[in-house]
Amino acid sequence: MSTLFTATSYGAISVKNRFVMAPMSRNRATFEGLPTPIMATYYGQRAGAGMIVSEGIQPDIQGQGFMNSPGLHSEAQVEAWRAVTAEVKRQGGKMVAQLMHCGRIGHPSLYPSAHQPLAPSAIKAAGQTFTPSGMADFPVPKAMTDEDIHAAIQGFATAAANAIRAGFDGVEIHAGNGFLLHQFMASNTNCREDNYGGSMENRLRFTLEVVDAVVKEIGADRTGIRLSPANPYNDIVEEDTEALYSALVDALPELAFVHIMEANVRAITEILKTKLTSPLILNPHEHAADGPVGGEIADKVLDAALCSGVAFGALFIANPDLVGRIRMNGPLNDLDPNTLYGGDHKGYTDYPFWQPVKEAV
Ligand SMILES: Cc1cc2nc3c(=O)[nH]c(=O)nc-3n(C[C@H](O)[C@H](O)[C@H](O)COP(=O)(O)O)c2cc1C
């Protein structure tokens, strides 16, 4: 049998199989960041995964970068998340909250607080974002003061505690894809001249302090981190990928898991794997042309003992019962790209389950 269907554990989180549902923002929360009942249905439908990583959740008000993304910084949000985590549990699944501070990726018109995005330095991201009045350039963010930095670290710690109170099994700190932690680590987005910028050690400081604060709050065995080495998404340029992530992994404590979203550089994954003391969850993208992660790709990395779990993204959107379909070699639903972000149940909770034809007895 494929390793995919065998149990394992990530720190204190024991899972029934190696399928991980990758974090995916779907923007179905309320304007105030409250998870909605359809989100409970959506995640519950996908609880066949050994572990679900939630969509990116803002740990504090300043961390919000997109409209209708959920938060974990108010009592009302904690209460609303309980319905989601309870449904996932009822369906036999496990779920961690991805804490995502967007930093400079955002726009004041997108959220109730209308705040100016924060970033390590006042350097705007190239490109545009979708706003209520159409596409707009990313704004020049506010360079974070010492006070802002400490408030953001505290925000992660409080949100992690809130996640546990809301019934999540743990948290995943988002340190990839060009969001705030990645903005501190990459040299094109961090021109600070204090302890948080300049040398590699300084550029890693914010991420390591966030990890430390979250670990102190909920324990290392319920804390994971997501990295995306060499991923240029959101206008990131890393000059020193191998050295940067090697130093980061060397400095991390043993965590529940480290989750790597591969950006077509398998060699980096292999190097980091030799250094890791934590279980590795891999979202494998060895070659750009490979397409979304599927069963064959997952088997290949598990058979090579490259990782303990495999994160599937796009296929989980269109196939709530992905685990059963892969096990039975069933057909896969097509994904509707028009209903990915925002909207209602359409393209969210209405993807059909597969009904294998039972053999006549
Ligand atoms: C609709 C959508 C939303 C996503 N949102 C997030 C997110 O909130 N946080 C994150 O770390 N990655 C996010 N991703 C990236 C996925 O986690 C995953 O890395 C990506 O889809 C590649 O995996 P795949 O080939 O299996 O789809 C998103 C991807 C998609 C398609």
The ligand as an ORCA input file, in Angstrom:
! r2SCAN-3c Opt
* xyz 0 1
  C      -6.962     29.592     -4.313
  C      -5.632     29.464     -3.657
  C      -5.389     30.144     -2.471
  C      -4.160     29.996     -1.811
  N      -3.978     30.622     -0.593
  C      -2.864     30.355      0.141
  C      -2.756     30.816      1.487
  O      -3.669     31.440      2.062
  N      -1.614     30.523      2.154
  C      -0.586     29.808      1.581
  O       0.432     29.569      2.225
  N      -0.684     29.344      0.306
  C      -1.802     29.576     -0.400
  N      -1.936     29.027     -1.663
  C      -0.879     28.130     -2.189
  C      -1.241     26.648     -1.906
  O      -1.140     26.372     -0.516
  C      -0.320     25.668     -2.671
  O       0.998     25.901     -2.275
  C      -0.454     25.836     -4.187
  O      -1.816     25.729     -4.578
  C       0.357     24.781     -4.942
  O      -0.059     23.468     -4.616
  P      -0.895     22.570     -5.680
  O      -0.003     22.372     -6.851
  O      -1.216     21.303     -5.010
  O      -2.129     23.374     -6.012
  C      -3.143     29.182     -2.364
  C      -3.394     28.517     -3.572
  C      -4.605     28.635     -4.200
  C      -4.855     27.860     -5.476
*
